Amino acid sequence: MSAPAAFPGGPALFRLTPDVAHLNHGSYGAVPVPVARVHRDLAAEAAADPDAFFLSVPDRVAAARGRVATHLGADPDGIAFVTNATEAAGLALDALRLDAGDEVLVTDHGYGTVVAAAARRARTVTVALDPALPDEDAVCEAVLAGLTPRTRVALLDHISSPTARTVAGPRLLAALRERGVTTVVDGAHAPGMLAEPLAGRPDFWFGNLHKWAYAPPGSAVLAVAPAHRARVSAPVPSWEVDRGFPRAVEYRATADYTGWLAAPEGLDLIAGLGAARVRAHNSELVHHGAELLADVPGLTPLPHTEGLAMRSLRLPRGIARTQQEAAALREEIAARLGFRVLIWSWPDGGGIRISGQIYNRAEEYERLAAALRGLLADG
């Protein structure tokens, strides 16, 4: 098995501590040095002349939004900056003004706080997706089988967080549209990882920029189809509230806008490095890592979507059955072995998810495989 070459200059673009191997980019991302520099300069500008800075914010945020929209292939008047996927989910669901009898279909792969946002607003019906479902067609069939006459909304992952596979692909979105179901897609991992993050054109879509798009934390976007934009309400009243979507959603008076203003720098950096080249490298690297882990006794590879920069494997049965057990194992792997990975819980035993990023090297996955072999052998 040939190891992928290191991405030229990739590690030098980040200031990650060398004390651990960072194989969990999918959870929090990492901010490259050039983007962090712009972010710091913006903070200094705001501190030097607050009046001038805040008076310029609405127009500058709109300009930054336009740059992000170009990278995502989105309508600049159809997306808005938000802080994260959970906030975006709440804004989308509130815009739909669900009635007491309406149901929101979710899956058991959904991100916990996003699913919780739905549960606050309507009755949720959860579709079980076996992590071992063989392909995207099987996922599609399982979701459609979970629809009921009361299903008004389907809240689905674009790429599932635990199992790192496509759920809300174009085929499923089209099938739901044909059945009159409004689609709300959690695309937390899509910007920066996928060439066409808005493929399938759901009614609502949101994605984090601080993961694969190299933006500072607290940077995400909500994309809304034209038919729904007028019903998206501002999270707080502001002097931009009469401007409607997206400005009314973005402006929050004396908030910290520096992350949003710096966000386009991350996508510009990816474009400068060669977006297709970055995606291919990250996918090849994590594929190599998954193959190494598949040789560790007790780890079972799962069906996956080609081209993604994350991969998951099942842990031995009985390990990481709860969130508490998963968190304990995650921290043990960090403290005892020196690796940052995601451990996800599942009732009969959870899994491990790894990521590939331009700062990673093939030998990190080789060391992880050797370390897990010893850890799992110890019981």
KAWOVEN-V608752 format. One record per residue. N is the residue number from 0. RES is the residue in three letters. PSI is psi in degrees with one decimal (none if undefined). NEAR is the number of other ideal C-beta (glycine too) atoms within 10 Angstrom. D_LAST is the distance of its C-alpha to the last C-alpha in Angstrom with 1 decimal. Layout:
BEGIN
n=N res=RES psi=PSI near=NEAR d_last=D_LAST
n=N res=RES psi=PSI near=NEAR d_last=D_LAST
END
This chain:
BEGIN
n=0 res=MET psi=114.5 near=7 d_last=28.2
n=1 res=SER psi=135.5 near=6 d_last=30.5
n=2 res=ALA psi=137.2 near=15 d_last=29.3
n=3 res=PRO psi=146.3 near=20 d_last=31.4
n=4 res=ALA psi=154.5 near=11 d_last=33.8
n=5 res=ALA psi=149.5 near=16 d_last=33.5
n=6 res=PHE psi=122.1 near=20 d_last=35.8
n=7 res=PRO psi=121.2 near=11 d_last=38.9
n=8 res=GLY psi=-1.1 near=10 d_last=39.1
n=9 res=GLY psi=-54.9 near=18 d_last=36.2
n=10 res=PRO psi=-33.7 near=16 d_last=34.1
n=11 res=ALA psi=-14.9 near=11 d_last=37.3
n=12 res=LEU psi=-7.0 near=18 d_last=38.1
n=13 res=PHE psi=159.0 near=17 d_last=35.3
n=14 res=ARG psi=49.9 near=12 d_last=34.6
n=15 res=LEU psi=144.6 near=15 d_last=30.9
n=16 res=THR psi=137.3 near=7 d_last=29.3
n=17 res=PRO psi=-1.0 near=8 d_last=28.0
n=18 res=ASP psi=-24.0 near=8 d_last=25.2
n=19 res=VAL psi=158.5 near=16 d_last=22.7
n=20 res=ALA psi=121.4 near=21 d_last=22.8
n=21 res=HIS psi=93.0 near=20 d_last=24.1
n=22 res=LEU psi=28.5 near=25 d_last=22.8
n=23 res=ASN psi=43.6 near=22 d_last=23.5
n=24 res=HIS psi=-29.3 near=27 d_last=27.3
n=25 res=GLY psi=-19.1 near=26 d_last=27.3
n=26 res=SER psi=-52.1 near=15 d_last=26.6
n=27 res=TYR psi=-7.1 near=13 d_last=29.3
n=28 res=GLY psi=-166.5 near=24 d_last=30.9
n=29 res=ALA psi=140.9 near=18 d_last=32.5
n=30 res=VAL psi=120.8 near=24 d_last=36.2
n=31 res=PRO psi=155.8 near=22 d_last=37.9
n=32 res=VAL psi=-46.8 near=11 d_last=40.3
n=33 res=PRO psi=-35.9 near=16 d_last=43.5
n=34 res=VAL psi=-40.9 near=24 d_last=42.6
n=35 res=ALA psi=-35.0 near=18 d_last=41.6
n=36 res=ARG psi=-45.3 near=13 d_last=45.0
n=37 res=VAL psi=-41.0 near=19 d_last=46.9
n=38 res=HIS psi=-45.3 near=22 d_last=45.0
n=39 res=ARG psi=-39.7 near=13 d_last=45.9
n=40 res=ASP psi=-37.4 near=13 d_last=49.5
n=41 res=LEU psi=-41.1 near=21 d_last=49.8
n=42 res=ALA psi=-39.6 near=16 d_last=48.6
n=43 res=ALA psi=-39.2 near=10 d_last=51.2
n=44 res=GLU psi=-44.0 near=15 d_last=53.9
n=45 res=ALA psi=-37.0 near=18 d_last=53.2
n=46 res=ALA psi=-31.1 near=9 d_last=53.4
n=47 res=ALA psi=-35.6 near=9 d_last=56.6
n=48 res=ASP psi=80.1 near=11 d_last=58.6
n=49 res=PRO psi=-40.0 near=11 d_last=56.9
n=50 res=ASP psi=-51.7 near=7 d_last=60.0
n=51 res=ALA psi=-39.7 near=10 d_last=60.3
n=52 res=PHE psi=-52.0 near=18 d_last=56.6
n=53 res=PHE psi=-30.0 near=15 d_last=56.3
n=54 res=LEU psi=-26.7 near=11 d_last=59.6
n=55 res=SER psi=-8.4 near=15 d_last=58.4
n=56 res=VAL psi=-51.2 near=21 d_last=54.9
n=57 res=PRO psi=-44.5 near=17 d_last=55.8
n=58 res=ASP psi=-36.6 near=10 d_last=57.4
n=59 res=ARG psi=-37.5 near=15 d_last=54.8
n=60 res=VAL psi=-40.7 near=21 d_last=51.9
n=61 res=ALA psi=-40.1 near=18 d_last=53.9
n=62 res=ALA psi=-41.2 near=13 d_last=54.3
n=63 res=ALA psi=-40.4 near=20 d_last=50.6
n=64 res=ARG psi=-40.9 near=24 d_last=49.8
n=65 res=GLY psi=-39.3 near=14 d_last=52.2
n=66 res=ARG psi=-42.4 near=15 d_last=50.4
n=67 res=VAL psi=-43.3 near=24 d_last=47.0
n=68 res=ALA psi=-39.3 near=20 d_last=48.7
n=69 res=THR psi=-44.0 near=14 d_last=50.0
n=70 res=HIS psi=-35.9 near=20 d_last=46.6
n=71 res=LEU psi=-9.7 near=25 d_last=45.1
n=72 res=GLY psi=36.0 near=11 d_last=48.1
n=73 res=ALA psi=160.3 near=20 d_last=48.9
n=74 res=ASP psi=119.7 near=15 d_last=52.2
n=75 res=PRO psi=-22.2 near=15 d_last=52.6
n=76 res=ASP psi=0.1 near=17 d_last=54.3
n=77 res=GLY psi=5.3 near=19 d_last=51.5
n=78 res=ILE psi=158.2 near=25 d_last=48.5
n=79 res=ALA psi=143.9 near=26 d_last=48.0
n=80 res=PHE psi=138.3 near=25 d_last=45.8
n=81 res=VAL psi=176.3 near=27 d_last=43.3
n=82 res=THR psi=-33.6 near=19 d_last=40.5
n=83 res=ASN psi=177.8 near=18 d_last=37.5
n=84 res=ALA psi=-35.7 near=25 d_last=36.6
n=85 res=THR psi=-43.0 near=19 d_last=36.4
n=86 res=GLU psi=-43.2 near=19 d_last=39.9
n=87 res=ALA psi=-40.9 near=30 d_last=41.1
n=88 res=ALA psi=-43.4 near=28 d_last=39.8
n=89 res=GLY psi=-42.0 near=19 d_last=41.7
n=90 res=LEU psi=-41.9 near=21 d_last=44.9
n=91 res=ALA psi=-47.9 near=30 d_last=44.7
n=92 res=LEU psi=-36.2 near=22 d_last=44.2
n=93 res=ASP psi=-34.5 near=16 d_last=46.9
n=94 res=ALA psi=-24.4 near=21 d_last=49.3
n=95 res=LEU psi=-14.2 near=20 d_last=48.9
n=96 res=ARG psi=63.6 near=10 d_last=50.2
n=97 res=LEU psi=143.1 near=18 d_last=48.3
n=98 res=ASP psi=168.6 near=9 d_last=50.0
n=99 res=ALA psi=-32.1 near=6 d_last=48.7
n=100 res=GLY psi=-2.2 near=10 d_last=48.3
n=101 res=ASP psi=148.2 near=16 d_last=46.6
n=102 res=GLU psi=145.6 near=19 d_last=43.0
n=103 res=VAL psi=120.0 near=26 d_last=40.5
n=104 res=LEU psi=129.7 near=25 d_last=38.1
n=105 res=VAL psi=174.4 near=25 d_last=34.7
n=106 res=THR psi=165.1 near=22 d_last=31.4
n=107 res=ASP psi=5.5 near=15 d_last=27.9
n=108 res=HIS psi=-6.1 near=24 d_last=27.1
n=109 res=GLY psi=150.0 near=24 d_last=29.7
n=110 res=TYR psi=134.3 near=19 d_last=29.0
n=111 res=GLY psi=-48.6 near=10 d_last=28.8
n=112 res=THR psi=-28.4 near=13 d_last=31.8
n=113 res=VAL psi=-43.2 near=25 d_last=33.9
n=114 res=VAL psi=-38.6 near=20 d_last=33.4
n=115 res=ALA psi=-35.5 near=14 d_last=34.1
n=116 res=ALA psi=-37.6 near=24 d_last=37.4
n=117 res=ALA psi=-42.5 near=23 d_last=38.4
n=118 res=ALA psi=-24.5 near=13 d_last=37.6
n=119 res=ARG psi=-21.0 near=11 d_last=39.9
n=120 res=ARG psi=-17.2 near=17 d_last=42.8
n=121 res=ALA psi=171.9 near=20 d_last=42.6
n=122 res=ARG psi=129.9 near=13 d_last=40.8
n=123 res=THR psi=143.6 near=17 d_last=37.8
n=124 res=VAL psi=121.6 near=16 d_last=36.7
n=125 res=THR psi=125.3 near=15 d_last=33.2
n=126 res=VAL psi=127.3 near=20 d_last=32.7
n=127 res=ALA psi=125.6 near=9 d_last=29.2
n=128 res=LEU psi=108.3 near=21 d_last=28.3
n=129 res=ASP psi=126.7 near=13 d_last=25.5
n=130 res=PRO psi=-20.6 near=20 d_last=23.6
n=131 res=ALA psi=8.1 near=12 d_last=24.1
n=132 res=LEU psi=133.3 near=18 d_last=27.9
n=133 res=PRO psi=-30.1 near=9 d_last=29.3
n=134 res=ASP psi=179.4 near=12 d_last=31.9
n=135 res=GLU psi=-31.6 near=18 d_last=34.1
n=136 res=ASP psi=-41.4 near=12 d_last=36.5
n=137 res=ALA psi=-37.5 near=14 d_last=34.0
n=138 res=VAL psi=-45.2 near=28 d_last=33.1
n=139 res=CYS psi=-47.0 near=21 d_last=36.9
n=140 res=GLU psi=-39.7 near=13 d_last=37.5
n=141 res=ALA psi=-41.3 near=17 d_last=34.9
n=142 res=VAL psi=-47.0 near=22 d_last=36.3
n=143 res=LEU psi=-32.6 near=16 d_last=39.9
n=144 res=ALA psi=-19.4 near=8 d_last=39.1
n=145 res=GLY psi=-4.5 near=17 d_last=38.0
n=146 res=LEU psi=146.0 near=17 d_last=41.4
n=147 res=THR psi=169.0 near=8 d_last=43.7
n=148 res=PRO psi=-18.2 near=6 d_last=47.4
n=149 res=ARG psi=0.1 near=14 d_last=46.6
n=150 res=THR psi=114.4 near=18 d_last=44.3
n=151 res=ARG psi=-31.1 near=16 d_last=46.1
n=152 res=VAL psi=141.3 near=25 d_last=43.4
n=153 res=ALA psi=116.3 near=31 d_last=40.2
n=154 res=LEU psi=106.8 near=26 d_last=37.9
n=155 res=LEU psi=150.2 near=26 d_last=35.6
n=156 res=ASP psi=138.9 near=26 d_last=33.3
n=157 res=HIS psi=-55.6 near=25 d_last=34.9
n=158 res=ILE psi=122.1 near=28 d_last=31.5
n=159 res=SER psi=139.0 near=28 d_last=28.6
n=160 res=SER psi=-49.4 near=22 d_last=26.4
n=161 res=PRO psi=-46.9 near=24 d_last=22.9
n=162 res=THR psi=-4.7 near=28 d_last=23.5
n=163 res=ALA psi=51.7 near=26 d_last=26.2
n=164 res=ARG psi=158.6 near=24 d_last=28.7
n=165 res=THR psi=132.3 near=23 d_last=32.4
n=166 res=VAL psi=-61.7 near=26 d_last=33.4
n=167 res=ALA psi=70.6 near=30 d_last=36.9
n=168 res=GLY psi=170.6 near=19 d_last=38.5
n=169 res=PRO psi=-37.3 near=14 d_last=42.3
n=170 res=ARG psi=-45.7 near=14 d_last=42.4
n=171 res=LEU psi=-41.4 near=25 d_last=40.7
n=172 res=LEU psi=-40.3 near=23 d_last=42.8
n=173 res=ALA psi=-40.1 near=14 d_last=46.0
n=174 res=ALA psi=-39.2 near=16 d_last=45.2
n=175 res=LEU psi=-39.4 near=25 d_last=44.6
n=176 res=ARG psi=-42.0 near=16 d_last=47.9
n=177 res=GLU psi=-28.6 near=8 d_last=49.7
n=178 res=ARG psi=5.9 near=11 d_last=48.6
n=179 res=GLY psi=21.0 near=8 d_last=49.8
n=180 res=VAL psi=129.5 near=20 d_last=46.4
n=181 res=THR psi=134.2 near=24 d_last=46.2
n=182 res=THR psi=129.9 near=23 d_last=43.3
n=183 res=VAL psi=116.3 near=27 d_last=41.3
n=184 res=VAL psi=125.6 near=29 d_last=38.8
n=185 res=ASP psi=96.2 near=31 d_last=36.0
n=186 res=GLY psi=40.8 near=27 d_last=36.2
n=187 res=ALA psi=-37.2 near=25 d_last=34.1
n=188 res=HIS psi=1.2 near=28 d_last=32.7
n=189 res=ALA psi=-47.7 near=28 d_last=35.9
n=190 res=PRO psi=126.9 near=30 d_last=38.3
n=191 res=GLY psi=-23.4 near=27 d_last=37.8
n=192 res=MET psi=-35.6 near=26 d_last=35.4
n=193 res=LEU psi=142.8 near=22 d_last=37.7
n=194 res=ALA psi=-34.8 near=11 d_last=41.2
n=195 res=GLU psi=78.8 near=10 d_last=42.6
n=196 res=PRO psi=-22.2 near=25 d_last=40.7
n=197 res=LEU psi=19.7 near=22 d_last=43.4
n=198 res=ALA psi=137.5 near=17 d_last=43.6
n=199 res=GLY psi=-16.5 near=19 d_last=44.6
n=200 res=ARG psi=66.7 near=14 d_last=46.4
n=201 res=PRO psi=168.1 near=26 d_last=44.8
n=202 res=ASP psi=-44.4 near=22 d_last=46.8
n=203 res=PHE psi=140.5 near=24 d_last=44.6
n=204 res=TRP psi=139.5 near=30 d_last=42.0
n=205 res=PHE psi=148.3 near=30 d_last=40.2
n=206 res=GLY psi=144.4 near=31 d_last=38.1
n=207 res=ASN psi=139.8 near=28 d_last=36.6
n=208 res=LEU psi=-16.1 near=30 d_last=38.3
n=209 res=HIS psi=-2.3 near=24 d_last=35.9
n=210 res=LYS psi=-92.7 near=27 d_last=33.0
n=211 res=TRP psi=-7.4 near=31 d_last=34.2
n=212 res=ALA psi=6.1 near=28 d_last=37.9
n=213 res=TYR psi=22.9 near=31 d_last=37.4
n=214 res=ALA psi=163.2 near=29 d_last=39.3
n=215 res=PRO psi=158.4 near=24 d_last=38.8
n=216 res=PRO psi=153.0 near=16 d_last=36.7
n=217 res=GLY psi=20.5 near=20 d_last=38.6
n=218 res=SER psi=118.6 near=30 d_last=40.2
n=219 res=ALA psi=169.5 near=28 d_last=40.2
n=220 res=VAL psi=148.3 near=30 d_last=42.9
n=221 res=LEU psi=121.4 near=25 d_last=44.0
n=222 res=ALA psi=135.1 near=26 d_last=46.0
n=223 res=VAL psi=131.7 near=27 d_last=48.4
n=224 res=ALA psi=151.0 near=15 d_last=50.6
n=225 res=PRO psi=-37.5 near=9 d_last=54.3
n=226 res=ALA psi=-19.8 near=9 d_last=54.8
n=227 res=HIS psi=-9.1 near=16 d_last=52.4
n=228 res=ARG psi=-38.2 near=18 d_last=53.2
n=229 res=ALA psi=-18.0 near=11 d_last=56.0
n=230 res=ARG psi=0.0 near=13 d_last=53.7
n=231 res=VAL psi=115.6 near=21 d_last=51.0
n=232 res=SER psi=150.1 near=16 d_last=51.8
n=233 res=ALA psi=139.8 near=21 d_last=51.3
n=234 res=PRO psi=-28.7 near=16 d_last=48.4
n=235 res=VAL psi=150.5 near=12 d_last=51.0
n=236 res=PRO psi=143.5 near=12 d_last=54.8
n=237 res=SER psi=176.1 near=18 d_last=56.1
n=238 res=TRP psi=-4.8 near=11 d_last=59.2
n=239 res=GLU psi=3.9 near=19 d_last=57.9
n=240 res=VAL psi=-30.1 near=14 d_last=57.3
n=241 res=ASP psi=-5.2 near=9 d_last=60.5
n=242 res=ARG psi=-12.8 near=16 d_last=59.5
n=243 res=GLY psi=-175.5 near=15 d_last=57.0
n=244 res=PHE psi=135.1 near=22 d_last=53.9
n=245 res=PRO psi=-14.3 near=28 d_last=52.5
n=246 res=ARG psi=-38.6 near=21 d_last=54.2
n=247 res=ALA psi=-31.4 near=20 d_last=54.1
n=248 res=VAL psi=-34.8 near=27 d_last=50.3
n=249 res=GLU psi=-38.0 near=27 d_last=49.8
n=250 res=TYR psi=125.9 near=24 d_last=52.1
n=251 res=ARG psi=38.0 near=16 d_last=50.8
n=252 res=ALA psi=-130.0 near=11 d_last=53.5
n=253 res=THR psi=61.4 near=9 d_last=52.2
n=254 res=ALA psi=176.3 near=15 d_last=48.6
n=255 res=ASP psi=108.1 near=14 d_last=46.8
n=256 res=TYR psi=1.3 near=23 d_last=47.7
n=257 res=THR psi=-34.2 near=22 d_last=46.8
n=258 res=GLY psi=-41.9 near=22 d_last=43.5
n=259 res=TRP psi=-41.0 near=27 d_last=45.3
n=260 res=LEU psi=-28.9 near=27 d_last=48.1
n=261 res=ALA psi=-15.1 near=26 d_last=45.7
n=262 res=ALA psi=-41.8 near=31 d_last=43.7
n=263 res=PRO psi=-23.9 near=24 d_last=46.0
n=264 res=GLU psi=-34.8 near=24 d_last=45.4
n=265 res=GLY psi=-45.4 near=29 d_last=41.8
n=266 res=LEU psi=-34.4 near=23 d_last=43.0
n=267 res=ASP psi=-39.6 near=18 d_last=45.9
n=268 res=LEU psi=-44.3 near=19 d_last=43.6
n=269 res=ILE psi=-42.5 near=23 d_last=41.6
n=270 res=ALA psi=-40.2 near=12 d_last=45.0
n=271 res=GLY psi=-35.0 near=10 d_last=46.1
n=272 res=LEU psi=-19.4 near=19 d_last=43.0
n=273 res=GLY psi=95.6 near=11 d_last=43.6
n=274 res=ALA psi=-44.3 near=15 d_last=41.7
n=275 res=ALA psi=-36.6 near=10 d_last=41.2
n=276 res=ARG psi=-43.2 near=13 d_last=40.0
n=277 res=VAL psi=-46.6 near=23 d_last=37.4
n=278 res=ARG psi=-44.1 near=19 d_last=36.1
n=279 res=ALA psi=-42.2 near=14 d_last=36.0
n=280 res=HIS psi=-49.2 near=23 d_last=34.2
n=281 res=ASN psi=-39.5 near=26 d_last=31.5
n=282 res=SER psi=-45.1 near=20 d_last=30.9
n=283 res=GLU psi=-39.8 near=17 d_last=30.8
n=284 res=LEU psi=-45.5 near=27 d_last=28.4
n=285 res=VAL psi=-29.4 near=27 d_last=25.8
n=286 res=HIS psi=-43.3 near=18 d_last=26.3
n=287 res=HIS psi=-44.9 near=19 d_last=25.5
n=288 res=GLY psi=-40.7 near=26 d_last=22.3
n=289 res=ALA psi=-37.2 near=24 d_last=21.3
n=290 res=GLU psi=-38.3 near=14 d_last=22.1
n=291 res=LEU psi=-43.7 near=21 d_last=19.9
n=292 res=LEU psi=-30.4 near=22 d_last=16.9
n=293 res=ALA psi=-20.7 near=14 d_last=17.8
n=294 res=ASP psi=-4.7 near=11 d_last=17.1
n=295 res=VAL psi=123.7 near=20 d_last=13.4
n=296 res=PRO psi=130.1 near=9 d_last=11.6
n=297 res=GLY psi=-17.6 near=16 d_last=10.5
n=298 res=LEU psi=131.5 near=20 d_last=13.1
n=299 res=THR psi=119.0 near=17 d_last=16.4
n=300 res=PRO psi=148.2 near=15 d_last=19.7
n=301 res=LEU psi=155.1 near=20 d_last=22.0
n=302 res=PRO psi=143.9 near=16 d_last=25.8
n=303 res=HIS psi=166.3 near=19 d_last=27.3
n=304 res=THR psi=124.7 near=20 d_last=30.7
n=305 res=GLU psi=144.6 near=7 d_last=32.2
n=306 res=GLY psi=-6.4 near=15 d_last=33.3
n=307 res=LEU psi=160.6 near=24 d_last=31.0
n=308 res=ALA psi=16.4 near=30 d_last=29.3
n=309 res=MET psi=148.0 near=31 d_last=26.0
n=310 res=ARG psi=149.5 near=26 d_last=23.4
n=311 res=SER psi=149.4 near=26 d_last=20.5
n=312 res=LEU psi=150.0 near=22 d_last=17.6
n=313 res=ARG psi=141.6 near=22 d_last=15.5
n=314 res=LEU psi=166.8 near=24 d_last=11.8
n=315 res=PRO psi=147.1 near=14 d_last=9.9
n=316 res=ARG psi=135.4 near=11 d_last=11.7
n=317 res=GLY psi=-6.9 near=10 d_last=11.1
n=318 res=ILE psi=134.9 near=21 d_last=9.7
n=319 res=ALA psi=49.7 near=23 d_last=12.7
n=320 res=ARG psi=-22.9 near=16 d_last=15.1
n=321 res=THR psi=165.5 near=12 d_last=17.4
n=322 res=GLN psi=-37.0 near=13 d_last=19.0
n=323 res=GLN psi=-43.6 near=10 d_last=17.7
n=324 res=GLU psi=-39.9 near=16 d_last=14.0
n=325 res=ALA psi=-43.6 near=22 d_last=14.9
n=326 res=ALA psi=-39.7 near=13 d_last=16.8
n=327 res=ALA psi=-42.5 near=13 d_last=14.2
n=328 res=LEU psi=-40.3 near=19 d_last=11.8
n=329 res=ARG psi=-46.4 near=20 d_last=15.0
n=330 res=GLU psi=-31.5 near=11 d_last=16.1
n=331 res=GLU psi=-41.8 near=12 d_last=12.9
n=332 res=ILE psi=-36.9 near=21 d_last=13.4
n=333 res=ALA psi=-48.7 near=16 d_last=17.0
n=334 res=ALA psi=-41.4 near=9 d_last=17.0
n=335 res=ARG psi=-35.9 near=10 d_last=14.4
n=336 res=LEU psi=-22.1 near=17 d_last=14.8
n=337 res=GLY psi=34.3 near=15 d_last=18.4
n=338 res=PHE psi=140.2 near=21 d_last=18.4
n=339 res=ARG psi=113.8 near=19 d_last=19.9
n=340 res=VAL psi=168.6 near=23 d_last=18.8
n=341 res=LEU psi=130.8 near=22 d_last=19.1
n=342 res=ILE psi=122.5 near=23 d_last=16.3
n=343 res=TRP psi=146.8 near=22 d_last=18.1
n=344 res=SER psi=153.0 near=19 d_last=17.5
n=345 res=TRP psi=146.7 near=20 d_last=18.5
n=346 res=PRO psi=-40.5 near=8 d_last=18.8
n=347 res=ASP psi=8.6 near=9 d_last=16.5
n=348 res=GLY psi=130.9 near=17 d_last=14.1
n=349 res=GLY psi=-151.2 near=26 d_last=15.2
n=350 res=GLY psi=177.2 near=23 d_last=15.5
n=351 res=ILE psi=135.9 near=28 d_last=16.0
n=352 res=ARG psi=132.3 near=25 d_last=19.7
n=353 res=ILE psi=157.8 near=28 d_last=21.2
n=354 res=SER psi=161.4 near=28 d_last=24.8
n=355 res=GLY psi=129.4 near=28 d_last=27.4
n=356 res=GLN psi=164.3 near=25 d_last=30.3
n=357 res=ILE psi=-12.3 near=24 d_last=33.0
n=358 res=TYR psi=-7.4 near=20 d_last=31.5
n=359 res=ASN psi=158.3 near=27 d_last=28.3
n=360 res=ARG psi=152.4 near=17 d_last=28.1
n=361 res=ALA psi=-36.2 near=19 d_last=26.4
n=362 res=GLU psi=-20.5 near=11 d_last=24.7
n=363 res=GLU psi=-39.4 near=20 d_last=22.7
n=364 res=TYR psi=-33.7 near=25 d_last=20.9
n=365 res=GLU psi=-42.8 near=14 d_last=20.5
n=366 res=ARG psi=-37.6 near=16 d_last=18.8
n=367 res=LEU psi=-45.0 near=23 d_last=16.6
n=368 res=ALA psi=-43.6 near=18 d_last=15.5
n=369 res=ALA psi=-41.1 near=13 d_last=14.9
n=370 res=ALA psi=-40.7 near=17 d_last=12.9
n=371 res=LEU psi=-32.4 near=23 d_last=10.6
n=372 res=ARG psi=-44.5 near=16 d_last=10.2
n=373 res=GLY psi=-41.2 near=10 d_last=8.9
n=374 res=LEU psi=-47.2 near=16 d_last=6.7
n=375 res=LEU psi=-30.3 near=15 d_last=5.1
n=376 res=ALA psi=-31.0 near=10 d_last=5.3
n=377 res=ASP psi=-10.2 near=6 d_last=3.8
n=378 res=GLY psi=none near=6 d_last=0.0
END
